[in-house]
Amino acid sequence: MEPSSIGRLPILNVTPDLGVPELTPKAYVGEVVPFGATCFREGHDLIGVALHLRAPDGKSSRIEMTSVAPGTDRWRALAQPDKAGMWSFTIESYSDDYATWHHNAEVKIPLGIDVELMLTIGSQLFARASKEASRAAATRKKLAALAEVLADTNVDPLVRFSQAEGEAVDKLLSGAPISSLETFSAEYPLLVERSLAGSANWYEFFPRSEGAKQNADGTWVSGTFRTAAKRLPAVAKMGFNVLYMPPIHPIGTLNRKGP
């Protein structure tokens, strides 16, 4: 599918997609579906990629994608649809401003290179994020506090930097990175069918034969749905969970193989 608009960051080779608008990729409830895309940018700044997955009821979830096969610019995420229906998904690529700053800062600050410049850039990033209305009030307050810590020249630079990294900061930014240049792909469909669409044991069943009996005069009486139903427990006991029944309606008179 072609992207709906031209964004700043390329998003290519989105999967699952069959490349033909009339054909929709399929999955089944409970299946782990791999979503992928090729995303990149010029220069050395880092990017992030996220999957936006929308359920049939309109509920959307955001899943961060991970880089796979380094050097190929390929990103992937796994998701498990939990209900049948028509799903859709979009890929987002963005400039990961915090990751870019952190990478530069962890290299330069310990070596005493551009120390205050790096800390000022970090402070500005956190201050910007603290003003984003989409973040919870408690999160905005913590981000503003981090901005103040990084700007405090009375504290050792290494101590200030240590406050702006680690698990606590990762948790603050989880699901809402400090980013820019957000670019979105087109919306892609995914048809999720019931679990039996993924795997099932089929038993070919002939209702007219099951329960049929021969009369004393040699004639036969075909089975019915009622007589065939008596066979169902035995079929289930063998491990089958789907019945496949051939046509049982009248089939005309031409080329018949029976009366």
Secondary structure, 3 states (H helix, E strand, C coil): CCCCCCCCCCEEEEECCCCCCCCCCEEECCCCEEEEEEECCCCCCCEEEEEEEECCCCCEEEEECEEECCCCCEEEEEECCCCCEEEEEEEEEEEEHHHHHHHHHHHHHHHCCCHHHHHHHHHHHHHHHCCCCCCCHHHHHHHHHHHHHHHCCCCCHHHHHHCCCCHHHHHHHCCCCCEEEEEECCCEEEEEECHHHCCCCEEECCCCCCCCEECCCCCEECCCHHHHHCCHHHHHHCCCCEEECCCCCCCCCCCCCCC
